[in-house]
Amino acid sequence: MFYVTILGSGSAGNCALIESATARVLLDGGLSAKQMRERLALCGVNPVGIDAILLTHEHSDHAGGVEVWCKQFGTPVYANGLTAEALRRASKETKADWRVFNTGADFEIKDIAVQNFSVPHDAMDPVGFMLHHGGESLGFLTDLGFATKLACERVRQAHTLFIEANHDEKLLQLDTRRPWATKQRIMSRHGHLSNAAAGNVLAEMLGANLRRAVLGHLSRDCNSPDLAANTAREKITAAGGAPGSVEVFVATQREVSPRFAVGCSAVV
């Protein structure tokens, strides 16, 4: 079986645990090393047993805990060249065991086949992922200003898709705490996906393999779990999806998600 657990997702840090028959992988390491240890303990996982950290990009909410983690456990870190170089420059103390991959090139971490693809975001060379094991496929699509044709094609066959639903467009526009320049960056083609944009991606995936959508990276101020989930369900229904045909779950910053079986609707 193939499993995913979201250890935390939001502007303060993102990290997911992916488990297969022989591998345990952290996808992103944006929580503190202490938080990652504590949340893995809630999952019954010893940090020493983590085989790899897989990074989407270098921003601190996705990679901020990697340096301390690597000092403690020496876990190999998989990243593309520009992401690895950005993190090396940011901290010359990092002693990570870098496993550098080429953007767009397939590779394996034990029994997990990994595909990566470019996404539009204001980072050096951000990527999304499709991970495959035992005929089941898990997609990760986060931190992107818009869903490119390439990204949609790559994740189309996912059974479970983690997708960013960062903000509600109206709430973001009405927010008085953010400068207009910040709002423009978030809404730009190298910013973050809105609830509606995420829902449109899910609607396009109807008729393929999609069983579950996990919405993540929600803004604390310009979104809510109910608003994100309802928008996704409305988009799915409007596209002809039967109610409940796609399970919609919202990952949060402070709570560990259930352990999802990637290829079915089961929670373990």
C-alpha positions in Angstrom: 0.0 0.0 0.0 0.9 3.6 -0.5 0.1 6.3 2.2 0.3 10.0 2.7 0.0 12.0 6.0 0.1 15.8 6.0 2.2 16.8 9.1 1.2 20.5 8.6 0.4 22.9 5.8 0.2 26.7 5.7 2.2 29.8 5.4 4.2 28.9 8.6 5.4 25.6 7.3 4.7 22.6 5.1 5.6 18.9 5.4 4.1 15.6 4.4 5.0 12.0 5.2 4.8 9.5 2.3 5.1 5.8 3.1 5.4 2.8 0.8 6.3 -0.8 1.4 10.0 0.0 1.9 10.3 3.8 1.9 9.5 6.8 4.2 9.9 10.2 2.6 9.2 13.7 3.8 8.0 15.9 1.1 9.2 19.4 2.0 10.7 20.3 5.4 9.2 23.7 6.2 8.3 22.9 9.8 11.0 23.2 12.4 13.0 20.0 13.0 11.4 19.8 16.5 7.9 20.0 15.0 8.7 17.4 12.4 10.0 15.0 15.1 7.0 15.6 17.3 4.5 15.1 14.5 6.2 12.0 13.2 6.0 10.6 16.8 2.2 11.1 16.6 2.4 8.9 13.5 4.5 6.3 15.2 7.5 7.0 13.0 11.1 7.3 14.2 12.9 10.1 12.5 15.9 7.8 12.0 13.7 5.8 9.7 13.1 8.6 7.2 14.9 7.7 3.9 14.8 11.1 2.2 13.5 14.7 2.2 12.1 15.7 -1.2 11.9 19.5 -1.8 9.6 21.5 -4.1 11.6 24.7 -3.7 13.8 26.7 -1.4 11.3 29.0 0.4 11.5 28.8 4.2 8.0 27.5 4.6 9.0 24.5 2.6 12.7 24.0 3.5 13.2 26.0 6.7 13.7 22.9 9.0 16.0 21.0 6.7 19.3 22.4 8.0 18.7 21.4 11.6 17.1 18.1 10.6 20.2 17.2 8.5 22.5 18.0 11.4 20.5 15.7 13.6 19.8 12.8 11.3 21.8 13.1 8.1 18.8 12.3 5.9 19.5 12.6 2.1 17.9 15.7 0.6 16.5 15.5 -3.0 16.3 18.8 -4.8 16.9 20.2 -8.3 20.2 22.0 -8.9 18.9 25.6 -8.5 17.0 24.8 -5.3 20.0 23.0 -3.8 22.3 25.9 -4.7 19.9 28.5 -3.2 19.8 26.6 0.1 23.6 26.1 0.1 24.1 29.9 -0.4 21.6 30.7 2.4 23.5 28.7 4.9 27.1 27.6 4.5 26.7 25.5 7.6 24.3 23.1 5.9 25.9 19.6 5.7 23.1 18.1 3.8 23.7 14.9 1.8 22.4 16.4 -1.5 20.9 14.2 -4.1 20.5 16.6 -7.0 18.0 15.8 -9.8 17.4 17.5 -13.1 14.0 19.2 -13.4 11.8 17.0 -15.5 13.9 13.9 -15.1 12.4 10.8 -13.4 14.2 9.0 -10.6 13.5 6.6 -7.7 13.6 6.7 -4.0 13.7 3.0 -3.0 10.3 1.6 -4.3 8.8 5.0 -5.1 9.0 6.3 -8.6 9.3 10.1 -8.7 8.3 12.4 -11.5 8.8 16.2 -11.3 7.7 19.1 -13.4 8.1 22.9 -13.4 5.5 25.1 -11.8 5.3 29.0 -12.0 6.2 30.5 -8.6 8.6 33.2 -7.4 11.4 30.8 -6.5 14.5 29.7 -8.3 13.2 26.5 -10.0 10.0 25.3 -8.2 8.5 21.9 -9.1 5.5 19.8 -8.5 5.6 16.0 -8.0 3.9 12.8 -9.1 4.9 9.8 -7.0 4.0 6.2 -8.0 4.0 2.9 -6.1 2.2 -0.3 -6.6 -0.1 1.1 -9.3 -1.2 4.0 -7.2 -0.3 7.7 -7.9 0.1 10.7 -5.6 0.3 14.2 -6.9 1.7 17.3 -5.2 0.8 20.7 -6.7 1.6 23.6 -4.4 3.0 27.1 -4.6 2.1 28.1 -8.1 0.5 31.2 -9.6 -1.6 29.3 -12.1 -2.1 25.7 -13.2 -0.2 25.3 -16.4 -1.2 22.9 -19.1 2.0 20.9 -18.2 1.1 20.7 -14.5 -2.5 19.6 -15.2 -1.3 16.9 -17.6 1.3 15.6 -15.1 -1.1 15.2 -12.2 -4.1 14.1 -14.2 -3.7 10.4 -13.3 -3.3 11.0 -9.6 -5.5 8.9 -7.3 -4.9 11.4 -4.5 -3.9 15.0 -5.2 -2.5 17.5 -2.7 -3.2 20.9 -4.2 -2.7 24.4 -2.9 -5.9 26.4 -2.2 -4.3 29.5 -0.7 -6.9 32.2 -0.7 -10.4 33.3 -1.5 -10.0 36.1 -4.1 -12.6 38.4 -2.5 -11.2 38.0 1.0 -7.7 38.7 -0.3 -8.8 41.9 -2.1 -10.7 43.1 1.0 -7.8 42.4 3.4 -6.6 45.6 4.9 -3.5 44.1 6.6 -1.6 43.4 3.3 -0.1 46.0 1.1 -1.4 46.1 -2.4 2.0 45.0 -3.7 1.8 41.9 -1.6 -1.7 41.2 -2.9 -0.5 41.6 -6.4 2.3 39.1 -5.8 0.0 36.5 -4.3 -2.5 36.9 -7.2 0.2 37.0 -9.9 1.1 34.2 -12.3 4.0 33.4 -10.0 2.1 33.6 -6.8 -0.4 31.2 -5.2 -3.5 29.3 -6.4 -6.9 30.6 -5.2 -9.7 28.3 -4.0 -11.5 28.7 -7.4 -8.3 27.9 -9.4 -7.7 24.8 -7.3 -11.3 23.7 -7.8 -11.0 24.2 -11.5 -8.0 21.8 -11.6 -10.0 19.2 -9.7 -13.0 19.6 -12.1 -10.7 19.0 -15.1 -9.5 15.7 -13.5 -13.0 14.2 -13.3 -13.2 11.0 -15.3 -9.6 10.0 -14.6 -8.3 8.4 -11.4 -9.0 11.1 -8.8 -10.4 9.7 -5.5 -9.3 12.3 -3.1 -8.2 16.0 -3.0 -6.3 17.3 -0.1 -6.4 21.1 0.0 -3.4 22.8 1.6 -1.3 26.0 2.1 -4.4 27.9 3.2 -4.0 31.6 4.1 -4.8 32.2 7.8 -6.3 35.6 7.1 -7.8 35.2 3.6 -9.3 31.8 3.7 -11.0 29.2 5.8 -11.2 25.4 5.7 -15.0 25.4 5.0 -14.6 28.1 2.3 -11.9 26.2 0.5 -13.7 22.8 0.7 -17.0 24.2 -0.3 -15.5 26.0 -3.3 -13.8 22.8 -4.4 -17.0 20.7 -4.1 -19.0 23.3 -6.0 -16.5 23.3 -8.9 -16.6 19.5 -9.0 -20.4 19.4 -8.9 -20.6 22.1 -11.6 -18.4 20.0 -13.9 -20.7 17.0 -13.5 -19.1 15.2 -10.6 -21.5 13.3 -8.4 -21.6 14.5 -4.7 -19.0 12.6 -2.8 -17.3 11.2 -6.0 -14.1 13.0 -4.9 -13.3 13.1 -1.2 -12.2 16.6 -0.2 -10.0 17.1 2.9 -8.4 20.3 4.1 -5.0 20.2 5.7 -4.2 22.7 8.4 -1.2 24.3 9.9 -1.4 22.9 13.4 -2.9 19.4 13.1 -1.6 16.2 11.6 -4.0 14.8 9.0 -5.3 11.3 8.9 -3.1 8.7 7.2 -4.6 8.4 3.7 -4.4 5.4 1.5 -3.4 6.9 -1.8 -5.4 4.7 -4.1 -8.7 4.5 -2.3 -10.9 6.5 0.1 -9.7 4.5 3.1 -8.2 6.3 6.2 -5.8 4.2 8.3 
